[in-house]
Amino acid sequence: MACGATPWPGLSNFAQIKPLTQVKPYSPSGSKKDQVTRMFDRISGSYDFLNSMLSLGIDRYWRSRLVRGLPFERESDLNFLDVAAGTGALSIAAAKCYPNARIFAVDLSKGMLLKAEAIFKKRNLDSRISTCLGDAEALPFTDEHFDAVFIAFGVRNFEHLSLGLSEMRRVLKPGGAIHILEFSRPTKFPFKQLFAFYFRYVLPRIGNWWSRDPRAYAYLFESVQHFPDYQRFTQIMAEAGLKNCQFNPLTFGICTIYCGTK
């Protein structure tokens, strides 16, 4: 299944609404990277449960769509990189789909990676998925090492978006694929209004109650509002040196898969 561009009504004007604005979890001052790391360390214990509950389980389908869209034969020997891997849900989906793939899961949060390691071991995937504490904007890997680089719900958290994308391109082999799954803003009635209400008022209340971090899920809403989705993001991908950049909205535009090649 290829990641093809999907026609989406109203995007020509919608994609140009907001300038790029850096949203931070806790304070307008200070490093976004440090704040994001602290946030994920705090919520690592409840992260997987909340993801599943707040998305009604659809997050598993979204990750599956990303993995199934990778342009490789299923039995191929491949090297994959999962950036901002969190607790490893996307790495696990890739390991299931590509039984001969070797996967590296990199993340800034030690708390998230510790939980990922426990999950990999429990599922007997620890021999195929390795974790690495690292920065997406300074990846600790050599040039042109991976057949594919992917990330789910992580590019919003980059402090320097273009730098993170350039690093992902750097470690990718020529002809390799970058696939990105990220929240986007629906543009059609009534999904646009329902999505905005749920993300702004319902999700932060539930997230705060379970995670005990009053800012984490408010930050989620704010960062999605300022993320340069659809054509704006494919333009940024192209400016980072990626080719054939395309996007495919999922579930009425709640999230989108972005694809590019080197």
Order of alpha helices (4+ residues) and beta strands (2+ residues): alpha-alpha-alpha-alpha-beta-alpha-beta-alpha-beta-beta-alpha-beta-alpha-alpha-alpha-alpha-beta-beta
